[in-house]
Amino acid sequence: MTDDGLWSIGELAARAGVTVKTVRHYSDRGLLPEAARSGGGHRRYGPQALDRLRLIRSLRSLDLGVPEVRRVIERDEALEEVLAARLREVGSQLAVLRWREASLRLVQDCAAGERAERLRLLGAVSLPPDTGALVRFWRRVLPARLPARLVTTVLDSVVPPPPADPTPPQVLAFARLHELVSDPRLDSGEFRPAPPLPAGEYRPTVLYEGLAEAYALAARGVDEALAESGALAESGAPAESGALDCFVAAYATALGTADTPAFRQRLAGLLARSDGPVVHRYWKLAAGLFAPGEPVLGALHHHLSVALHAQVGSRAG
């Protein structure tokens, strides 16, 4: 230390346990200001530089870049913002690694004859997978006149988010789901799912608001049935919870007609025709991707449709 209480670059480096090159690098980047220069032009640093250098090293140990370190040094409150952004980035990286690990196990653990298909499926999706194809699929199915708020509600209910820590079967289900909704035949209309009610003959907003209420009732009925008996009688829970009446009323009100036995007979037929192989397979694949205990809209719709068919069949008998 010089007589004026300043350190040379070598002395500062030794106290901080870093190389002279490191101190010079941060000084050149403007992160470690010099206190003065010697008569010969050599850098001199005050004791506060040691605290600054230790802070820089701590921030760099968190893998923060120099721009982020500069923000923290210049503005104390920036630390929260920088840490939050870095945590989001690390979370994204971890999600990629977890999906990659599950994908590797999916291929490693399958029979040799299945590997070519699984590699093909995995090669068509990103890691973690993007749900854009699933959203586009449902946007083609939903009525064009449906308000944006209802479209968002429906999409949140029918598009499963990629699990943060997937199992190999979930990776396979998501890849097959992506393949299903990306089938070019859907664009031609050959396999495109059709809504049960003819376009232009009903009020979409009324229908989907009513269905949301029916699904909520059905979900409660299913939960109560499972809590009581550990099993679900498909035709019992929806009817006993009042969900079936609400379900039928949504269709009847949207069509501007009355809920009568004849209408229920007609609706049962319409629902049977609209429940095609694409939608059926979609819900079969998606079922294991939603969070445990989360009501799956497709399953609720199925329970209600089955309950309606059972009711119509019993009356016909």
C-alpha positions in Angstrom: 0.0 0.0 0.0 1.3 3.4 -0.9 1.7 6.3 1.5 -1.7 7.7 0.4 -3.5 4.4 1.4 -3.9 3.2 -2.2 -3.1 -0.2 -3.6 -1.5 -1.2 -6.8 -3.3 -3.5 -9.2 -1.2 -6.4 -8.0 -1.9 -5.7 -4.3 -5.7 -5.5 -5.0 -5.6 -8.7 -7.0 -3.7 -10.5 -4.2 -6.2 -9.3 -1.5 -9.1 -10.4 -3.6 -7.6 -13.7 -4.6 -7.9 -13.0 -8.4 -5.4 -12.4 -11.2 -4.1 -9.0 -12.3 -5.7 -9.8 -15.6 -9.1 -10.1 -13.9 -8.8 -6.7 -12.2 -7.6 -5.1 -15.4 -10.6 -6.6 -17.3 -13.2 -5.2 -14.9 -11.4 -1.9 -14.7 -11.4 -1.6 -18.5 -15.2 -2.4 -18.6 -15.8 0.4 -16.2 -17.0 -1.8 -13.3 -14.0 -1.1 -11.1 -13.1 2.5 -11.0 -9.5 3.6 -10.2 -8.8 6.0 -7.4 -5.8 7.5 -9.0 -2.7 6.8 -11.2 0.9 6.8 -10.2 3.4 9.2 -11.7 4.4 6.4 -14.0 0.8 5.9 -15.1 0.1 2.8 -13.0 -3.4 2.1 -11.7 -4.1 2.7 -8.0 -7.2 1.5 -6.1 -8.7 2.5 -2.7 -9.9 -0.1 -0.1 -13.5 0.3 -1.4 -12.4 -1.3 -4.7 -11.9 -4.6 -2.8 -15.6 -4.6 -1.7 -16.6 -3.7 -5.3 -14.4 -6.5 -6.7 -15.9 -9.1 -4.2 -19.4 -8.0 -5.2 -18.6 -8.4 -8.9 -17.2 -11.9 -8.3 -20.3 -12.9 -6.3 -22.6 -11.7 -9.0 -20.5 -13.4 -11.7 -20.6 -16.7 -9.7 -24.4 -16.6 -10.2 -23.7 -16.6 -14.0 -24.8 -13.0 -14.4 -23.4 -11.3 -17.4 -21.4 -8.1 -17.3 -24.4 -6.0 -18.4 -26.4 -7.4 -15.6 -23.6 -6.8 -13.1 -23.3 -3.2 -14.3 -27.1 -2.7 -13.7 -26.8 -3.9 -10.1 -23.7 -1.8 -9.4 -25.3 1.3 -10.8 -28.7 0.8 -9.2 -29.2 -1.2 -6.0 -32.9 -2.0 -6.7 -31.9 -3.6 -10.0 -30.8 -6.7 -8.2 -34.3 -8.0 -7.8 -35.1 -7.5 -11.4 -31.8 -9.2 -12.5 -32.3 -12.2 -10.2 -35.9 -12.7 -11.3 -34.9 -12.6 -15.0 -32.1 -15.0 -14.4 -34.3 -17.4 -12.5 -36.7 -17.4 -15.4 -33.9 -18.2 -17.8 -32.6 -21.0 -15.6 -36.1 -22.4 -15.3 -36.4 -22.5 -19.0 -33.0 -24.3 -19.3 -34.1 -26.8 -16.6 -37.3 -27.5 -18.5 -35.4 -28.2 -21.7 -33.0 -30.6 -19.8 -35.9 -32.4 -18.1 -37.7 -32.9 -21.4 -34.5 -34.0 -23.0 -33.8 -36.5 -20.3 -37.3 -38.0 -20.5 -37.0 -38.1 -24.3 -33.7 -40.0 -24.1 -35.2 -42.5 -21.6 -38.3 -42.9 -23.9 -36.0 -44.0 -26.8 -33.6 -46.0 -24.6 -36.2 -48.0 -22.8 -38.4 -49.0 -25.7 -38.1 -52.1 -27.9 -35.8 -51.8 -30.9 -38.7 -52.0 -33.3 -40.3 -48.9 -31.8 -37.3 -46.6 -31.9 -37.7 -45.4 -35.4 -41.3 -44.2 -34.8 -40.4 -42.6 -31.5 -37.4 -40.8 -33.0 -39.7 -39.5 -35.8 -42.3 -38.2 -33.3 -39.7 -36.6 -31.1 -38.0 -34.9 -34.1 -41.2 -33.0 -34.9 -41.5 -31.2 -31.6 -39.3 -28.7 -29.8 -38.0 -29.1 -26.3 -40.0 -28.3 -24.2 -42.8 -28.6 -26.7 -44.7 -25.6 -28.0 -48.5 -25.7 -27.7 -49.1 -23.6 -30.8 -50.3 -26.5 -32.9 -52.8 -27.5 -30.3 -54.1 -23.9 -30.0 -54.5 -23.7 -33.8 -56.4 -27.0 -33.8 -59.0 -25.7 -31.4 -59.3 -22.3 -33.0 -60.3 -24.1 -36.2 -62.9 -26.0 -34.2 -64.4 -23.2 -32.2 -67.1 -20.9 -33.7 -65.7 -17.9 -35.5 -68.1 -15.6 -33.6 -67.1 -16.7 -30.1 -65.9 -13.7 -28.0 -62.2 -13.6 -27.2 -62.7 -14.0 -23.5 -64.6 -17.3 -24.1 -62.0 -18.5 -26.6 -59.3 -17.9 -23.9 -61.3 -19.8 -21.3 -61.8 -22.7 -23.6 -58.2 -22.8 -24.8 -57.1 -22.8 -21.1 -59.3 -25.8 -20.5 -58.5 -27.9 -23.6 -54.8 -27.3 -24.2 -52.6 -29.1 -21.7 -49.5 -27.2 -20.6 -46.3 -29.2 -21.0 -45.4 -30.8 -17.7 -42.4 -29.1 -16.0 -40.9 -32.5 -15.1 -42.3 -35.0 -17.6 -42.2 -38.7 -17.5 -41.3 -40.6 -20.7 -45.0 -41.6 -21.3 -45.9 -38.0 -21.1 -43.3 -37.0 -23.6 -44.7 -39.7 -25.9 -48.3 -38.5 -25.4 -47.4 -34.9 -26.2 -45.5 -35.9 -29.3 -48.4 -38.0 -30.5 -50.8 -35.2 -29.7 -48.7 -32.8 -31.7 -48.8 -35.3 -34.6 -52.5 -35.7 -34.4 -53.3 -31.9 -34.5 -50.7 -31.3 -37.2 -52.2 -33.9 -39.7 -52.6 -32.0 -43.0 -55.9 -33.9 -43.6 -57.5 -31.7 -40.9 -57.1 -28.7 -43.2 -59.0 -30.4 -46.0 -61.9 -31.0 -43.7 -61.7 -34.8 -44.2 -60.9 -35.3 -40.5 -61.7 -31.9 -39.1 -64.0 -32.3 -36.0 -67.4 -30.8 -36.5 -69.4 -29.1 -33.8 -72.7 -30.8 -32.9 -74.8 -27.8 -33.8 -75.0 -26.4 -37.4 -73.2 -23.1 -37.9 -75.5 -20.1 -38.0 -78.3 -21.8 -36.3 -77.4 -21.2 -32.6 -75.8 -18.6 -30.4 -72.2 -19.6 -29.6 -71.8 -17.3 -26.6 -74.9 -18.7 -24.9 -73.8 -22.3 -25.6 -70.3 -22.0 -24.3 -71.2 -20.0 -21.2 -73.9 -22.6 -20.4 -71.4 -25.5 -21.0 -68.9 -23.9 -18.7 -71.5 -23.9 -15.9 -72.4 -27.5 -16.7 -68.7 -28.7 -16.7 -68.2 -27.0 -13.3 -71.2 -28.9 -11.9 -70.0 -32.1 -13.5 -66.5 -31.7 -12.0 -68.0 -31.3 -8.5 -70.2 -34.3 -9.0 -67.3 -36.4 -10.2 -65.2 -35.3 -7.2 -68.0 -36.2 -4.8 -68.6 -39.6 -6.4 -64.9 -40.4 -6.2 -64.7 -39.3 -2.6 -67.7 -41.4 -1.5 -67.0 -44.6 -3.4 -63.6 -44.3 -5.0 -65.2 -45.1 -8.4 -67.3 -43.2 -10.9 -70.6 -44.4 -12.3 -70.6 -42.5 -15.6 -74.3 -42.1 -15.8 -74.8 -41.2 -12.1 -72.6 -38.4 -11.0 -73.5 -35.9 -13.8 -77.2 -36.4 -13.4 -77.3 -36.3 -9.6 -75.2 -33.1 -9.5 -77.6 -31.3 -11.8 -74.9 -31.0 -14.4 -76.8 -33.0 -17.0 -79.8 -30.7 -16.9 -77.5 -27.7 -17.2 -75.7 -29.4 -20.1 -78.8 -30.0 -22.0 -80.2 -26.5 -21.2 -77.1 -24.9 -22.7 -77.8 -26.5 -26.0 -81.5 -25.9 -25.9 -81.1 -22.2 -24.9 -78.5 -21.6 -27.6 -80.9 -23.0 -30.2 -83.8 -21.1 -28.8 -85.8 -24.2 -28.1 -87.2 -26.0 -25.1 -85.6 -28.9 -23.2 -88.0 -31.7 -23.9 -87.6 -35.5 -24.2 -87.7 -35.2 -28.0 -85.0 -32.6 -27.9 -82.8 -34.8 -25.6 -83.2 -37.6 -28.1 -82.1 -35.3 -30.9 -79.2 -33.9 -28.9 -77.9 -37.4 -28.0 -77.7 -38.2 -31.7 -76.0 -34.9 -32.6 -73.4 -35.4 -29.8 -72.8 -39.0 -31.0 -72.0 -37.8 -34.6 -69.7 -35.0 -33.4 -67.6 -37.3 -31.2 -65.3 -38.4 -34.0 -62.1 -40.3 -33.8 -59.8 -37.2 -33.8 -61.4 -35.6 -30.8 -61.7 -39.0 -29.0 -58.0 -39.7 -29.6 -57.1 -36.1 -28.6 -58.7 -36.5 -25.1 -57.2 -39.9 -24.7 -53.7 -38.6 -25.3 -54.2 -35.3 -23.3 -55.7 -37.0 -20.2 -52.3 -37.8 -18.7 -50.9 -34.3 -19.4 -53.1 -32.3 -17.2 -52.2 -31.8 -13.5 -53.4 -34.6 -11.1 -56.9 -33.7 -9.8 -57.4 -31.0 -12.5 -60.8 -31.6 -14.3 -60.3 -32.5 -17.9 -62.9 -30.8 -20.1 -63.0 -33.7 -22.5 -63.6 -36.3 -19.8 -66.4 -34.1 -18.3 -68.0 -33.7 -21.7 -67.8 -37.5 -22.2 -69.4 -38.2 -18.8 -72.3 -35.8 -19.6 -72.8 -37.3 -23.1 -72.8 -40.8 -21.6 -75.3 -39.7 -19.0 -77.5 -38.2 -21.6 -77.4 -41.4 -23.8 -78.2 -43.5 -20.8 -81.1 -41.4 -19.9 -82.5 -41.3 -23.4 -82.0 -45.1 -23.7 -83.8 -45.8 -20.5 -86.8 -43.7 -21.5 -86.9 -45.4 -24.9 -86.8 -48.8 -23.3 
